[in-house]
Amino acid sequence: MQRFYFDHNATTPVSGPVLETVASCLGQVYGNASSIHHFGQAAKQRLEHARRQVAGLVRCAPQEIVFTSGGTEADNLAVLGAVRHSHRTSRHVITTAIEHPAVLGACAQLEREGVMVTYLAVGSDGVVDPDEVRRALRPDTVLISVMHANNESGTIQPVAEIASIAREAGILMHADGVQALGKIPVNVAALGVDLYSMSGHKIYAPKGIGALYVRKGMRISPIVFGGHHERDRRAGTENVPGAAAFGCAAEIAAADLPEESARLAALRDRLESGILGRIPETGVNGSPSARVPNTLNVYFDNLEGEALVIALDLRGFAVSSGSACSSGAVEPSHVLTAMGLSPERARASIRFSLGRSNDEAQVDALIQALDASVAHLRKLSPAVRTHA
C-alpha cells in the first residue's frame, strides 16, 4: 500500500540535505564547541554557521539566536525567563486561550508562583482582537505572549499590531513562531517582537533542536543551570549536529519560501474545495484568509474525528484530529472550543497539514478516500448528531 503524509504540522520528514549535514557532523565534527583545541573550534565553527543560517530566516543578528532543545523549551525560556527576570513585586501576563500547551503550561507554572495571567478569548475565526489586548493591559503587565500561527487551525494572529501595543506600554512581547517559520515570511524586527520561538522538526530538520530569538539588549533569566553556554542564556553542551541540521533546513526554507508557499496554498485550496464540494455537512474551522498556506482544519459533522483518522490511516493517509501534543486526549481541542465550536463539532474536526512531499495526485486521492471513509462511518452511526 502506498502511504501519503498530510500531518506536517505534527512533524516533518528530515530532508536529504539536512540528513547529510547531520551525518557529516556526527562523523567528523565530534568536538565540544566549548573546547579551545582544533576539534572544539571545528565544532564551534559549525555551530556559529548554523546560528547565522537560522538568523537569516528570521532577519536578525546571529547573536540574538539561542539554540534550545525544541519549541517547547524555547517557549518556556521566553515566558518563564522574561517574567522571572522582572523585579516587580506584582506581575501580570497576557496570553490567549488558543496557545500551544508549551505556553499554556508555562503560564500555569507562573500562576503557581503568584503571577496573574489573563487568557484572552478569540473570535469564531480564531483571531484575537488587538483591542482586547489593549483593554487587558495593567500597570503590572510584564509580558504579552501571542502565537504567530496556530498549530491546529493555521490562523495567523496580528502579531505586529499587538507588538506595537506592547511597545507603547513598555511591555515585552513574545510570539510562538513554531508553526509560522518556513511557511510565511518572518522578520522579527518588522514584527516588533522581543522574543520569538522556533522548532527545527517543523521545517525538515530532526526533532530535539529549536531556537529562541532574544532581542539584543533584553535579558531573561535562565531556566537551565550550569555552564556559560549560549551567552549565559541556556546552559548545556550544544547540540552541534542538531543546530547544523536546523541551520541547513532554515537556509533551504529561505531559498524558495515564496514559491513553496504558493504551491502549498494551491494544494490546500484544491483539498478544501474538493472536500466541501463532495462531502455534505462539512465546513472550515478558522479564518478563510489569515492562515498559513499549508493548513486546513475541517469539521465533518455526525462522526468522530478519531475514527476518521483511523479509517484514513487504513487507506494509507496520515492526518490528525488535533495537536500532536494532545493526541489521545479525551477532551475536545481547546483551540476549537475557544473558537466557539461545540465539543461534538470539535471532536468531529480533522487537521490536514501539507508539505514538500505532497502533490495534486495525492490531494485528489485523499479527497476520494475522505468521501468513502466519511460515508462509511456515517452509515455505521446514523443516530449520532453533531450540534454546532
TITI-941325 format. One line per field, with one value per residue (C-alpha): y, z, x; residue number from 0; residue in three letters. Coordinates in nm, 2 decimals, m for minus. Example, Ala and Ser with C-alpha at 12.3 -4.5 7.8 and 13.67 -1.06 7.14 Angstrom:
c2 c(m0.45, m0.11);
c3 c(0.78, 0.71);
c1 c(1.23, 1.37);
num c(0, 1);
residu c(ala, ser);
// end
This chain:
c2 c(0.00, 0.35, 0.59, 0.97, 1.21, 1.50, 1.57, 1.81, 2.04, 1.75, 1.69, 1.68, 1.42, 1.50, 1.63, 1.48, 1.77, 1.80, 1.43, 1.47, 1.76, 1.56, 1.26, 1.48, 1.64, 1.32, 1.16, 1.45, 1.73, 1.55, 1.81, 2.00, 2.36, 2.50, 2.34, 2.56, 2.29, 2.22, 1.97, 2.20, 2.50, 2.30, 2.23, 2.59, 2.70, 2.47, 2.59, 2.96, 2.89, 2.73, 3.03, 3.26, 3.04, 3.04, 3.42, 3.47, 3.31, 3.55, 3.85, 3.91, 3.92, 3.58, 3.68, 3.71, 3.33, 3.10, 2.73, 2.51, 2.15, 2.25, 2.47, 2.37, 2.48, 2.79, 2.88, 2.80, 3.00, 3.30, 3.30, 3.19, 3.37, 3.70, 3.71, 3.58, 3.84, 4.11, 4.25, 4.38, 4.26, 4.22, 4.07, 4.01, 3.82, 3.84, 3.54, 3.38, 3.08, 2.90, 2.89, 2.58, 2.37, 2.48, 2.84, 2.75, 2.51, 2.78, 3.03, 2.78, 2.74, 3.12, 3.12, 2.87, 3.12, 3.40, 3.57, 3.68, 3.56, 3.68, 3.44, 3.63, 3.48, 3.47, 3.52, 3.24, 3.29, 3.21, 3.56, 3.76, 4.13, 4.36, 4.60, 4.31, 4.30, 4.68, 4.65, 4.37, 4.58, 4.66, 4.86, 4.54, 4.37, 4.24, 4.01, 3.95, 3.61, 3.55, 3.28, 3.38, 3.09, 2.83, 2.47, 2.34, 2.60, 2.76, 3.10, 3.39, 3.64, 4.02, 3.99, 4.32, 4.52, 4.36, 4.41, 4.78, 4.80, 4.62, 4.86, 5.17, 5.03, 4.93, 4.56, 4.27, 4.08, 3.70, 3.51, 3.14, 3.11, 2.74, 2.69, 3.01, 2.95, 2.84, 2.88, 3.26, 3.53, 3.61, 3.94, 3.97, 4.34, 4.42, 4.22, 4.42, 4.12, 4.08, 3.70, 3.45, 3.07, 2.83, 2.45, 2.25, 1.95, 2.16, 2.26, 1.92, 1.91, 1.64, 1.66, 1.78, 2.12, 2.46, 2.82, 3.14, 3.48, 3.72, 4.08, 4.24, 4.43, 4.24, 4.00, 3.68, 3.45, 3.10, 2.80, 2.55, 2.60, 2.50, 2.65, 2.97, 2.83, 3.04, 3.37, 3.26, 3.21, 2.83, 2.60, 2.27, 2.14, 2.25, 2.00, 2.08, 1.82, 1.94, 2.30, 2.24, 2.05, 2.33, 2.58, 2.38, 2.35, 2.72, 2.80, 2.57, 2.72, 3.07, 2.99, 2.90, 3.03, 3.23, 2.95, 2.67, 2.88, 2.95, 2.58, 2.46, 2.72, 2.60, 2.24, 2.34, 2.52, 2.22, 2.00, 2.24, 2.28, 1.91, 1.83, 2.10, 2.01, 1.64, 1.57, 1.72, 1.86, 1.99, 2.33, 2.50, 2.60, 2.92, 3.23, 3.18, 3.43, 3.49, 3.15, 2.97, 2.82, 2.46, 2.41, 2.32, 2.23, 2.09, 1.96, 1.65, 1.66, 1.33, 1.13, 1.11, 1.26, 0.99, 0.73, 0.92, 0.94, 0.56, 0.50, 0.72, 0.56, 0.22, 0.37, 0.50, 0.86, 1.02, 1.31, 1.45, 1.52, 1.80, 1.89, 1.62, 1.72, 1.63, 1.33, 1.06, 1.32, 1.26, 1.63, 1.81, 2.06, 2.36, 2.57, 2.48, 2.51, 2.85, 2.95, 2.86, 2.51, 2.27, 1.98, 1.75, 1.95, 2.00, 1.62, 1.58, 1.80, 1.70, 1.89, 1.85, 1.99, 1.97, 1.97, 1.93, 1.57, 1.63, 1.69, 1.72, 1.35, 1.28, 1.55, 1.41, 1.06, 1.20, 1.36, 1.02, 0.84, 1.10, 1.07, 0.70, 0.69, 0.96, 0.79, 0.46, 0.60, 0.79, 0.48, 0.29, 0.56, 0.72, 0.82, 1.04, 1.40, 1.69, 2.03, 2.35);
c3 c(0.00, m0.08, 0.21, 0.19, 0.47, 0.55, 0.90, 0.86, 1.15, 1.38, 1.24, 0.90, 0.75, 0.76, 0.41, 0.22, 0.25, 0.62, 0.67, 0.50, 0.73, 1.04, 0.92, 0.84, 1.19, 1.37, 1.19, 1.15, 1.40, 1.73, 1.94, 2.22, 2.09, 2.42, 2.39, 2.26, 2.07, 1.70, 1.74, 1.96, 1.73, 1.43, 1.62, 1.72, 1.36, 1.26, 1.55, 1.46, 1.09, 1.19, 1.41, 1.11, 0.89, 1.14, 1.20, 0.82, 0.81, 1.07, 0.97, 1.30, 1.42, 1.49, 1.84, 1.90, 1.84, 2.14, 2.05, 2.26, 2.26, 2.06, 2.05, 2.39, 2.56, 2.36, 2.47, 2.83, 2.82, 2.67, 2.91, 3.23, 3.16, 3.08, 3.37, 3.63, 3.53, 3.62, 3.97, 4.02, 4.33, 4.13, 3.78, 3.52, 3.18, 2.89, 2.65, 2.46, 2.51, 2.20, 2.27, 2.24, 2.56, 2.58, 2.65, 2.85, 3.07, 3.13, 3.22, 3.46, 3.63, 3.67, 3.83, 4.08, 4.15, 4.22, 3.88, 3.74, 3.39, 3.16, 2.89, 2.60, 2.40, 2.02, 1.76, 1.56, 1.30, 1.57, 1.57, 1.88, 1.87, 1.94, 2.12, 2.36, 2.43, 2.49, 2.73, 2.93, 3.00, 3.36, 3.53, 3.64, 3.30, 3.21, 2.91, 2.63, 2.46, 2.14, 1.89, 1.53, 1.37, 1.53, 1.51, 1.47, 1.26, 1.08, 1.17, 1.17, 1.45, 1.41, 1.60, 1.46, 1.58, 1.92, 1.95, 1.87, 2.16, 2.39, 2.28, 2.35, 2.70, 2.76, 2.79, 2.65, 2.35, 2.28, 1.98, 1.94, 1.58, 1.56, 1.30, 1.11, 1.05, 0.69, 0.59, 0.58, 0.57, 0.92, 1.00, 1.38, 1.36, 1.14, 1.37, 1.67, 1.90, 2.17, 2.18, 1.90, 1.94, 1.67, 1.62, 1.37, 1.32, 1.17, 0.88, 0.78, 1.05, 1.32, 1.65, 1.95, 1.82, 1.84, 1.89, 2.06, 1.92, 2.21, 2.10, 2.16, 2.48, 2.67, 2.95, 3.05, 3.35, 3.25, 3.32, 3.28, 3.50, 3.45, 3.23, 3.04, 2.71, 2.47, 2.63, 2.97, 2.84, 2.81, 2.98, 2.84, 2.58, 2.25, 2.01, 1.72, 1.47, 1.56, 1.52, 1.19, 1.07, 1.18, 1.00, 0.68, 0.69, 0.75, 0.46, 0.23, 0.36, 0.29, m0.06, m0.20, 0.05, m0.19, m0.44, m0.20, 0.00, m0.32, m0.42, m0.08, m0.08, m0.42, m0.29, 0.03, m0.17, m0.40, m0.10, 0.06, m0.25, m0.31, 0.05, 0.06, m0.29, m0.25, 0.12, 0.29, 0.64, 0.63, 0.69, 0.75, 1.10, 1.13, 0.92, 0.54, 0.47, 0.77, 0.77, 0.68, 0.33, 0.43, 0.69, 0.66, 0.95, 0.86, 1.06, 0.94, 1.13, 1.26, 1.31, 1.55, 1.42, 1.58, 1.39, 1.06, 1.14, 1.18, 0.87, 0.66, 0.80, 0.70, 0.34, 0.36, 0.46, 0.77, 0.91, 1.26, 1.47, 1.65, 1.81, 1.82, 2.17, 2.28, 2.07, 2.26, 2.48, 2.57, 2.59, 2.26, 2.12, 2.35, 2.03, 1.85, 2.16, 2.23, 1.87, 1.97, 1.83, 2.04, 2.19, 1.94, 1.64, 1.78, 1.81, 1.45, 1.31, 1.12, 1.05, 0.72, 0.70, 0.37, 0.29, 0.03, m0.05, m0.14, m0.49, m0.68, m0.73, m0.36, m0.28, m0.52, m0.38, m0.03, m0.13, m0.27, 0.05, 0.26, 0.07, 0.10, 0.47, 0.58, 0.40, 0.56, 0.92, 0.90, 0.78, 1.08, 1.32, 1.17, 1.50, 1.60, 1.55, 1.59, 1.71, 1.61);
c1 c(0.00, 0.12, 0.12, 0.09, 0.17, m0.06, 0.05, 0.34, 0.23, 0.30, 0.64, 0.82, 1.04, 1.41, 1.52, 1.81, 2.05, 1.97, 2.03, 2.37, 2.45, 2.37, 2.58, 2.88, 2.86, 2.82, 3.11, 3.35, 3.27, 3.27, 3.45, 3.29, 3.21, 3.34, 3.69, 3.97, 4.16, 4.12, 3.84, 3.64, 3.69, 3.57, 3.25, 3.23, 3.25, 2.97, 2.76, 2.81, 2.75, 2.41, 2.33, 2.38, 2.16, 1.87, 1.92, 1.89, 1.55, 1.40, 1.61, 1.80, 2.16, 2.32, 2.39, 2.02, 1.97, 1.97, 1.97, 1.73, 1.61, 1.30, 0.99, 0.87, 1.19, 1.20, 0.85, 0.93, 1.26, 1.08, 0.78, 0.94, 1.27, 1.11, 0.87, 1.11, 1.36, 1.12, 1.19, 0.83, 0.65, 0.33, 0.34, 0.08, 0.09, m0.14, m0.18, m0.47, m0.69, m0.56, m0.19, 0.02, 0.04, 0.41, 0.29, m0.02, 0.18, 0.45, 0.17, 0.02, 0.35, 0.38, 0.03, 0.16, 0.44, 0.19, 0.18, m0.16, m0.24, m0.52, m0.63, m0.79, m1.07, m1.07, m1.34, m1.50, m1.22, m0.96, m0.81, m0.75, m0.87, m0.57, m0.82, m0.88, m0.51, m0.51, m0.80, m0.63, m0.32, m0.25, 0.02, 0.19, 0.18, 0.53, 0.47, 0.23, 0.26, 0.06, 0.14, 0.22, 0.03, m0.20, m0.09, m0.44, m0.63, m0.33, m0.48, m0.23, m0.25, m0.20, 0.14, 0.28, m0.02, m0.02, 0.36, 0.31, 0.06, 0.31, 0.59, 0.38, 0.32, 0.68, 0.59, 0.78, 0.62, 0.67, 0.54, 0.54, 0.65, 0.69, 0.41, 0.48, 0.86, 0.93, 0.56, 0.53, 0.80, 0.92, 1.11, 1.13, 1.23, 0.93, 0.70, 0.84, 0.87, 1.12, 1.11, 1.03, 1.02, 1.12, 1.15, 1.36, 1.14, 0.87, 1.09, 1.25, 1.52, 1.54, 1.35, 1.54, 1.66, 1.50, 1.58, 1.47, 1.52, 1.61, 1.62, 1.96, 1.97, 1.70, 1.78, 1.60, 1.65, 1.78, 1.56, 1.85, 2.15, 2.52, 2.79, 2.80, 2.68, 2.46, 2.58, 2.46, 2.10, 2.09, 2.34, 2.44, 2.68, 2.55, 2.38, 2.61, 2.46, 2.11, 2.20, 2.38, 2.07, 1.84, 2.06, 2.06, 1.68, 1.65, 1.86, 1.66, 1.33, 1.46, 1.57, 1.23, 0.98, 0.76, 0.73, 0.68, 0.42, 0.22, 0.24, 0.11, m0.17, m0.29, m0.29, m0.47, m0.73, m0.77, m0.82, m1.07, m1.28, m1.28, m1.40, m1.67, m1.79, m1.82, m1.89, m2.20, m2.22, m1.86, m1.70, m1.37, m1.26, m1.07, m1.01, m1.05, m0.78, m0.55, m0.39, m0.07, m0.06, m0.03, m0.30, m0.67, m0.90, m1.24, m1.53, m1.72, m2.05, m2.20, m1.89, m1.59, m1.27, m1.05, m1.25, m1.19, m0.82, m0.80, m1.01, m0.78, m0.47, m0.61, m0.64, m0.28, m0.33, m0.18, m0.39, m0.46, m0.76, m0.57, m0.24, 0.02, 0.10, m0.26, m0.33, m0.51, m0.67, m1.04, m1.12, m1.20, m0.95, m0.91, m0.83, m1.16, m1.38, m1.22, m1.33, m1.69, m1.73, m1.94, m1.75, m1.92, m1.81, m1.46, m1.43, m1.55, m1.27, m0.97, m0.64, m0.47, m0.12, 0.07, 0.44, 0.70, 0.62, 0.25, 0.12, m0.21, m0.24, m0.21, m0.46, m0.71, m0.66, m0.71, m1.04, m1.16, m1.06, m1.23, m1.55, m1.56, m1.45, m1.70, m1.99, m1.89, m1.86, m2.18, m2.36, m2.23, m2.36, m2.66, m2.81, m2.51, m2.59, m2.35, m2.45, m2.27);
num c(0, 1, 2, 3, 4, 5, 6, 7, 8, 9, 10, 11, 12, 13, 14, 15, 16, 17, 18, 19, 20, 21, 22, 23, 24, 25, 26, 27, 28, 29, 30, 31, 32, 33, 34, 35, 36, 37, 38, 39, 40, 41, 42, 43, 44, 45, 46, 47, 48, 49, 50, 51, 52, 53, 54, 55, 56, 57, 58, 59, 60, 61, 62, 63, 64, 65, 66, 67, 68, 69, 70, 71, 72, 73, 74, 75, 76, 77, 78, 79, 80, 81, 82, 83, 84, 85, 86, 87, 88, 89, 90, 91, 92, 93, 94, 95, 96, 97, 98, 99, 100, 101, 102, 103, 104, 105, 106, 107, 108, 109, 110, 111, 112, 113, 114, 115, 116, 117, 118, 119, 120, 121, 122, 123, 124, 125, 126, 127, 128, 129, 130, 131, 132, 133, 134, 135, 136, 137, 138, 139, 140, 141, 142, 143, 144, 145, 146, 147, 148, 149, 150, 151, 152, 153, 154, 155, 156, 157, 158, 159, 160, 161, 162, 163, 164, 165, 166, 167, 168, 169, 170, 171, 172, 173, 174, 175, 176, 177, 178, 179, 180, 181, 182, 183, 184, 185, 186, 187, 188, 189, 190, 191, 192, 193, 194, 195, 196, 197, 198, 199, 200, 201, 202, 203, 204, 205, 206, 207, 208, 209, 210, 211, 212, 213, 214, 215, 216, 217, 218, 219, 220, 221, 222, 223, 224, 225, 226, 227, 228, 229, 230, 231, 232, 233, 234, 235, 236, 237, 238, 239, 240, 241, 242, 243, 244, 245, 246, 247, 248, 249, 250, 251, 252, 253, 254, 255, 256, 257, 258, 259, 260, 261, 262, 263, 264, 265, 266, 267, 268, 269, 270, 271, 272, 273, 274, 275, 276, 277, 278, 279, 280, 281, 282, 283, 284, 285, 286, 287, 288, 289, 290, 291, 292, 293, 294, 295, 296, 297, 298, 299, 300, 301, 302, 303, 304, 305, 306, 307, 308, 309, 310, 311, 312, 313, 314, 315, 316, 317, 318, 319, 320, 321, 322, 323, 324, 325, 326, 327, 328, 329, 330, 331, 332, 333, 334, 335, 336, 337, 338, 339, 340, 341, 342, 343, 344, 345, 346, 347, 348, 349, 350, 351, 352, 353, 354, 355, 356, 357, 358, 359, 360, 361, 362, 363, 364, 365, 366, 367, 368, 369, 370, 371, 372, 373, 374, 375, 376, 377, 378, 379, 380, 381, 382, 383, 384, 385, 386, 387);
residu c(met, gln, arg, phe, tyr, phe, asp, his, asn, ala, thr, thr, pro, val, ser, gly, pro, val, leu, glu, thr, val, ala, ser, cys, leu, gly, gln, val, tyr, gly, asn, ala, ser, ser, ile, his, his, phe, gly, gln, ala, ala, lys, gln, arg, leu, glu, his, ala, arg, arg, gln, val, ala, gly, leu, val, arg, cys, ala, pro, gln, glu, ile, val, phe, thr, ser, gly, gly, thr, glu, ala, asp, asn, leu, ala, val, leu, gly, ala, val, arg, his, ser, his, arg, thr, ser, arg, his, val, ile, thr, thr, ala, ile, glu, his, pro, ala, val, leu, gly, ala, cys, ala, gln, leu, glu, arg, glu, gly, val, met, val, thr, tyr, leu, ala, val, gly, ser, asp, gly, val, val, asp, pro, asp, glu, val, arg, arg, ala, leu, arg, pro, asp, thr, val, leu, ile, ser, val, met, his, ala, asn, asn, glu, ser, gly, thr, ile, gln, pro, val, ala, glu, ile, ala, ser, ile, ala, arg, glu, ala, gly, ile, leu, met, his, ala, asp, gly, val, gln, ala, leu, gly, lys, ile, pro, val, asn, val, ala, ala, leu, gly, val, asp, leu, tyr, ser, met, ser, gly, his, lys, ile, tyr, ala, pro, lys, gly, ile, gly, ala, leu, tyr, val, arg, lys, gly, met, arg, ile, ser, pro, ile, val, phe, gly, gly, his, his, glu, arg, asp, arg, arg, ala, gly, thr, glu, asn, val, pro, gly, ala, ala, ala, phe, gly, cys, ala, ala, glu, ile, ala, ala, ala, asp, leu, pro, glu, glu, ser, ala, arg, leu, ala, ala, leu, arg, asp, arg, leu, glu, ser, gly, ile, leu, gly, arg, ile, pro, glu, thr, gly, val, asn, gly, ser, pro, ser, ala, arg, val, pro, asn, thr, leu, asn, val, tyr, phe, asp, asn, leu, glu, gly, glu, ala, leu, val, ile, ala, leu, asp, leu, arg, gly, phe, ala, val, ser, ser, gly, ser, ala, cys, ser, ser, gly, ala, val, glu, pro, ser, his, val, leu, thr, ala, met, gly, leu, ser, pro, glu, arg, ala, arg, ala, ser, ile, arg, phe, ser, leu, gly, arg, ser, asn, asp, glu, ala, gln, val, asp, ala, leu, ile, gln, ala, leu, asp, ala, ser, val, ala, his, leu, arg, lys, leu, ser, pro, ala, val, arg, thr, his, ala);
// end
